[in-house]
Amino acid sequence: MWSELQTAARELGFSQIGVTGVNLSEAEPGLEAWLAAGFHGSMNYMASHGLKRARPAELVPGTVSIITVRMDYLPGNVQHLDADVAWQELEQPQKGVVSVYARGRDYHKVLRSRLQKLQERMAQILGPFGHRVFTDSAPVMEAELAVRSGQGWRGKNTLVLQRDAGSFFFLGELFVDLKLPLSQPVSEHCGSCTACIDVCPTQAIVAPYKLDARRCISYLTIEHAGPIPHEFRPLIGNRIYGCDDCQWICPWNKFAKRSPLPDFEARDPLIAPSLADLLNWDEPTFLRMTEGSAIRRIGHVRWLRNVALAAGNALSKSKHLLEVEKQALIQGLQRWQSHPDPVVQEQVSWSLQQVG
């Protein structure tokens, strides 16, 4: 049965599957300490569910085993995408940088539908059974489950690392009411390396295996809805949605795999886009350009805040810009000076004050 399931998983685009149990009691103290420190920031849903995250059988009564899946997501349609290219993108202040995972189709939709198909294939083999599919969509400790099921080990940046695939992959789970043979965890291979800690622009990795989300650029540009704290603004640079620095610097990501799925191919408007062009996106344009993308969920206001911030950082380095680029950014920002949202208004004002 297991070999048939592995074959089905590969056919559906999954790179690896594993199985773990439902006892995550050893993870509860760490979760409680992380929440008590306030490291979850404004992600109140992290605290509202409490320890249910560590108790899968409470989340879905009757759950006996959890099948975990891993799916690589580096886009297959970008010929040159590696750490060198990533660092070059960050050195072009007039361009925006979108986290690689968000340059294609929304992974929630891709994984959820394929996990459901995996369940259907499994039911053909075993007969009907109780199940529920998850993809970063409920109080589930995905990384913990992935590590326990042999998908990799927990890196010092808190991401799951795999010797043959780095960390550029998505995780998903299938909670089932069947008792299945458990997969064996793998050993850790970070050693004394602290590259991810050292490279973080905002020093969000406050200690090995401990992330303060309130300092993380991914949190600030995606989850955080209000004004971005002034202390972090210059450090964000031209990152307009997420941040991959701690991944690109990781030595294991030289083994990261390209996705064979067209879903994760990067969309042209999200590959090193011009900030001046993005400032011209009104809300209908934003919704059209991000249809089917994970970016859409942050809404036009938050997107505009992020783009305006990056434009301000670019203007602070105007000696590196052509005069036409500088003027395009200024004009793009001025368009939104009277935006009805006070967060956008304040960000635009701050950015216009950065002109060097």
C-alpha positions as CSV (number, residue, x, y, z in Angstrom):
1,M,0.0,0.0,0.0
2,W,2.7,2.5,0.9
3,S,4.7,2.1,-2.3
4,E,1.4,2.7,-4.3
5,L,0.8,5.8,-2.2
6,Q,4.3,7.1,-2.8
7,T,3.9,6.5,-6.5
8,A,0.5,8.4,-6.5
9,A,2.1,11.2,-4.5
10,R,4.9,11.7,-7.1
11,E,2.4,11.6,-9.9
12,L,0.6,14.5,-8.2
13,G,3.7,16.6,-7.9
14,F,4.7,15.9,-4.3
15,S,8.4,15.4,-3.7
16,Q,8.0,13.3,-0.5
17,I,5.4,11.9,1.9
18,G,5.7,10.7,5.4
19,V,3.6,9.7,8.4
20,T,3.6,10.7,12.0
21,G,1.4,10.3,15.0
22,V,-0.7,12.8,16.9
23,N,1.3,13.1,20.2
24,L,3.0,16.5,20.0
25,S,3.2,17.1,23.8
26,E,6.9,17.6,23.7
27,A,6.3,20.7,21.5
28,E,3.9,22.3,23.8
29,P,6.4,24.1,26.2
30,G,8.2,25.7,23.2
31,L,4.9,26.9,21.7
32,E,3.7,28.3,25.0
33,A,7.1,30.1,25.5
34,W,7.0,31.6,22.0
35,L,3.5,32.9,22.5
36,A,4.3,34.2,26.0
37,A,7.2,36.2,24.6
38,G,4.8,37.9,22.1
39,F,6.8,36.7,19.1
40,H,3.6,36.1,17.2
41,G,3.0,39.8,17.0
42,S,-0.5,40.7,15.7
43,M,-1.2,37.2,14.5
44,N,-3.8,36.8,17.2
45,Y,-5.0,33.5,15.7
46,M,-1.8,31.9,16.8
47,A,-2.7,32.6,20.4
48,S,-6.5,32.1,20.2
49,H,-6.2,28.5,19.3
50,G,-3.7,27.9,22.2
51,L,-2.4,24.4,22.5
52,K,-4.8,23.0,20.0
53,R,-2.0,23.5,17.5
54,A,-0.1,20.8,19.3
55,R,-3.1,18.5,19.8
56,P,-4.2,17.3,16.3
57,A,-6.7,14.9,17.8
58,E,-8.5,17.8,19.4
59,L,-8.5,19.7,16.2
60,V,-10.0,16.8,14.2
61,P,-11.5,14.2,16.6
62,G,-10.7,10.7,15.6
63,T,-7.4,11.5,14.0
64,V,-4.9,8.6,14.5
65,S,-2.2,9.3,11.9
66,I,-1.0,12.3,9.9
67,I,0.3,12.0,6.4
68,T,2.7,14.9,5.6
69,V,3.7,16.0,2.1
70,R,6.4,18.2,0.7
71,M,6.2,20.0,-2.7
72,D,9.2,21.9,-4.2
73,Y,8.3,25.4,-5.6
74,L,11.2,27.0,-7.3
75,P,9.7,28.2,-10.6
76,G,10.7,26.1,-13.6
77,N,10.3,28.9,-16.1
78,V,13.1,31.2,-14.8
79,Q,16.4,30.0,-16.2
80,H,18.7,31.9,-13.8
81,L,17.3,31.8,-10.3
82,D,19.9,31.2,-7.6
83,A,21.5,33.0,-4.6
84,D,23.7,35.2,-6.8
85,V,20.6,36.4,-8.8
86,A,18.7,36.9,-5.6
87,W,21.4,39.2,-4.1
88,Q,21.6,41.1,-7.4
89,E,17.8,41.8,-7.3
90,L,18.2,43.3,-3.8
91,E,20.9,45.7,-5.1
92,Q,18.5,47.2,-7.7
93,P,16.6,49.7,-5.6
94,Q,14.2,50.8,-8.4
95,K,13.0,47.2,-8.7
96,G,10.6,45.4,-6.3
97,V,11.4,41.9,-4.9
98,V,8.6,39.4,-4.3
99,S,9.4,36.3,-2.3
100,V,9.8,33.4,-4.7
101,Y,6.9,31.3,-3.3
102,A,4.5,34.1,-4.2
103,R,5.5,34.6,-7.8
104,G,3.3,31.9,-9.1
105,R,-0.2,30.5,-8.2
106,D,-1.4,30.5,-4.7
107,Y,0.0,27.4,-3.1
108,H,-3.0,26.9,-0.8
109,K,-5.1,26.1,-3.8
110,V,-2.5,23.9,-5.5
111,L,-1.7,21.8,-2.5
112,R,-5.2,21.5,-1.2
113,S,-6.6,20.2,-4.5
114,R,-3.7,17.7,-4.9
115,L,-3.9,16.5,-1.3
116,Q,-7.6,15.8,-1.9
117,K,-6.7,13.8,-5.0
118,L,-4.1,11.9,-3.0
119,Q,-6.8,11.1,-0.5
120,E,-9.0,9.8,-3.3
121,R,-6.2,7.6,-4.6
122,M,-5.7,6.3,-1.1
123,A,-9.4,5.5,-0.7
124,Q,-9.3,3.5,-3.9
125,I,-6.6,1.3,-2.3
126,L,-7.9,1.1,1.3
127,G,-11.6,1.9,1.0
128,P,-13.4,5.0,2.6
129,F,-11.8,6.5,5.7
130,G,-12.2,9.7,7.7
131,H,-9.9,12.5,6.7
132,R,-9.2,16.3,6.6
133,V,-6.8,18.2,4.4
134,F,-4.6,21.1,5.7
135,T,-2.3,23.5,3.9
136,D,-1.2,26.4,6.2
137,S,-4.9,26.9,6.8
138,A,-5.6,25.9,10.4
139,P,-3.9,25.7,13.8
140,V,-1.5,22.9,12.7
141,M,2.2,22.7,13.6
142,E,3.3,22.0,10.1
143,A,7.0,22.2,10.6
144,E,6.8,20.0,13.7
145,L,4.8,17.4,11.9
146,A,7.1,17.5,8.9
147,V,10.2,16.9,11.1
148,R,8.6,14.1,13.0
149,S,7.6,12.4,9.7
150,G,11.1,12.5,8.2
151,Q,10.6,15.4,5.8
152,G,13.8,17.1,7.1
153,W,15.1,18.8,10.2
154,R,14.4,22.2,11.8
155,G,16.9,24.7,10.7
156,K,18.1,27.6,12.9
157,N,15.9,29.9,10.9
158,T,13.0,27.7,12.1
159,L,12.3,26.4,8.5
160,V,12.4,22.7,7.6
161,L,15.6,21.8,5.8
162,Q,16.1,18.7,3.6
163,R,19.6,17.5,2.5
164,D,18.4,16.9,-1.1
165,A,16.1,19.8,-1.5
166,G,17.1,22.7,0.9
167,S,14.0,24.6,2.1
168,F,12.2,25.9,-1.0
169,F,9.2,23.7,-0.6
170,F,5.6,23.8,0.7
171,L,4.2,21.5,3.4
172,G,0.7,20.0,3.6
173,E,-1.0,17.4,5.8
174,L,-3.7,14.8,5.6
175,F,-5.3,13.9,8.9
176,V,-6.7,10.4,8.8
177,D,-8.5,8.0,11.2
178,L,-6.3,5.1,10.2
179,K,-3.3,3.7,12.0
180,L,-0.3,3.8,9.6
181,P,3.3,2.8,9.9
182,L,5.3,5.9,11.1
183,S,8.2,7.4,9.1
184,Q,11.6,7.8,10.8
185,P,12.9,11.4,11.6
186,V,16.2,12.4,10.0
187,S,19.3,13.8,11.7
188,E,20.1,17.5,11.8
189,H,22.8,18.9,9.6
190,C,23.1,22.6,10.5
191,G,26.2,22.1,12.7
192,S,27.9,25.3,13.8
193,C,26.6,27.3,10.7
194,T,24.9,30.6,11.6
195,A,24.6,32.0,8.1
196,C,20.8,32.5,8.4
197,I,21.1,34.3,11.7
198,D,23.8,36.6,10.5
199,V,22.2,37.5,7.2
200,C,18.7,38.5,8.5
201,P,18.3,42.2,7.7
202,T,16.3,42.9,10.8
203,Q,17.8,40.3,13.1
204,A,14.5,38.5,13.5
205,I,16.2,35.2,14.3
206,V,16.9,36.2,17.9
207,A,18.6,32.9,18.7
208,P,19.1,29.6,17.0
209,Y,15.6,28.0,16.3
210,K,13.8,31.1,17.7
211,L,12.1,33.7,15.4
212,D,10.6,36.9,16.6
213,A,7.9,37.4,13.9
214,R,7.6,41.1,14.9
215,R,11.0,41.7,13.4
216,C,10.6,39.4,10.3
217,I,10.2,41.1,6.9
218,S,7.8,38.4,5.8
219,Y,5.6,39.2,8.8
220,L,5.9,43.0,8.4
221,T,5.1,43.0,4.7
222,I,2.4,40.3,4.7
223,E,0.8,39.7,8.1
224,H,1.2,43.2,9.7
225,A,-1.6,45.6,8.7
226,G,-0.6,48.9,10.3
227,P,2.3,51.2,9.7
228,I,5.7,49.5,9.5
229,P,7.9,50.6,12.4
230,H,10.4,53.3,11.4
231,E,13.3,51.3,12.7
232,F,12.7,48.5,10.1
233,R,11.9,50.7,7.1
234,P,15.4,51.2,5.8
235,L,16.2,47.6,6.5
236,I,13.4,46.3,4.3
237,G,15.0,47.8,1.2
238,N,13.1,46.8,-2.0
239,R,11.4,43.8,-0.5
240,I,7.7,44.3,-1.2
241,Y,6.3,40.9,-0.3
242,G,8.1,38.6,2.0
243,C,11.8,37.8,2.3
244,D,14.0,34.9,1.3
245,D,17.4,36.0,2.6
246,C,17.7,33.2,5.3
247,Q,16.9,30.7,2.6
248,W,19.2,31.9,-0.1
249,I,22.1,32.1,2.3
250,C,21.6,28.5,3.5
251,P,24.2,26.1,2.1
252,W,21.6,23.4,1.7
253,N,19.6,25.4,-0.8
254,K,22.2,24.7,-3.5
255,F,20.3,21.4,-3.7
256,A,16.9,23.1,-4.0
257,K,14.8,21.6,-6.7
258,R,12.7,23.2,-9.5
259,S,9.0,22.5,-9.5
260,P,7.7,20.5,-12.5
261,L,4.3,22.1,-12.0
262,P,3.3,25.0,-14.2
263,D,1.3,26.4,-11.3
264,F,4.5,27.7,-9.7
265,E,6.0,29.3,-12.7
266,A,6.7,32.9,-12.0
267,R,4.4,35.5,-13.5
268,D,6.2,38.2,-15.6
269,P,4.8,41.2,-13.6
270,L,6.3,39.7,-10.4
271,I,9.8,39.1,-11.7
272,A,11.9,42.1,-10.6
273,P,9.0,44.6,-11.3
274,S,9.6,48.3,-11.6
275,L,8.5,50.1,-8.4
276,A,7.3,53.0,-10.6
277,D,5.1,50.7,-12.6
278,L,3.7,49.1,-9.4
279,L,2.8,52.6,-8.1
280,N,0.5,52.9,-11.1
281,W,-1.6,49.9,-10.0
282,D,-5.0,51.1,-8.8
283,E,-7.1,48.5,-6.9
284,P,-8.8,47.0,-10.0
285,T,-5.3,46.6,-11.6
286,F,-4.0,45.0,-8.4
287,L,-6.8,42.5,-8.3
288,R,-6.4,41.6,-11.9
289,M,-2.7,41.2,-11.8
290,T,-2.8,39.1,-8.6
291,E,-5.7,36.9,-9.5
292,G,-5.0,33.4,-8.3
293,S,-1.9,34.6,-6.4
294,A,-1.2,34.5,-2.6
295,I,-0.4,38.2,-2.8
296,R,-4.0,39.1,-3.4
297,R,-5.0,38.3,0.2
298,I,-3.1,41.3,1.7
299,G,-5.2,43.7,-0.3
300,H,-4.3,46.8,-2.3
301,V,-3.8,49.0,0.7
302,R,-1.1,46.8,2.3
303,W,0.5,46.2,-1.1
304,L,0.6,50.0,-1.8
305,R,2.1,50.6,1.6
306,N,4.9,48.1,0.8
307,V,5.6,49.5,-2.6
308,A,5.6,53.0,-1.3
309,L,8.1,52.0,1.4
310,A,10.4,50.4,-1.1
311,A,10.1,53.5,-3.3
312,G,11.2,55.6,-0.4
313,N,14.2,53.4,0.2
314,A,15.1,53.7,-3.5
315,L,14.8,57.5,-3.3
316,S,17.2,57.6,-0.4
317,K,19.7,56.0,-2.8
318,S,18.9,58.3,-5.6
319,K,22.5,58.6,-6.6
320,H,22.2,55.1,-7.9
321,L,19.1,56.0,-10.0
322,L,18.7,57.6,-13.4
323,E,17.0,61.0,-13.2
324,V,14.1,59.6,-15.1
325,E,13.8,56.7,-12.6
326,K,13.9,59.1,-9.7
327,Q,11.2,61.3,-11.1
328,A,8.9,58.4,-12.0
329,L,9.1,57.2,-8.3
330,I,8.3,60.7,-7.0
331,Q,5.4,61.1,-9.4
332,G,4.1,57.6,-8.5
333,L,4.2,58.4,-4.8
334,Q,2.5,61.8,-5.3
335,R,-0.4,60.0,-6.9
336,W,-1.3,58.5,-3.5
337,Q,-0.7,61.5,-1.2
338,S,-4.4,61.8,-0.6
339,H,-5.2,58.1,-0.3
340,P,-8.1,57.6,2.0
341,D,-6.2,55.1,4.2
342,P,-4.0,56.9,6.8
343,V,-1.4,54.1,6.7
344,V,-0.8,54.7,3.0
345,Q,-0.9,58.5,3.5
346,E,1.8,58.3,6.2
347,Q,4.0,55.9,4.3
348,V,3.8,58.0,1.1
349,S,4.7,61.1,3.1
350,W,7.7,59.4,4.7
351,S,8.9,58.0,1.4
352,L,8.8,61.4,-0.3
353,Q,10.9,62.8,2.5
354,Q,13.7,60.3,1.7
355,V,14.7,61.9,-1.6
356,G,18.4,62.2,-1.5
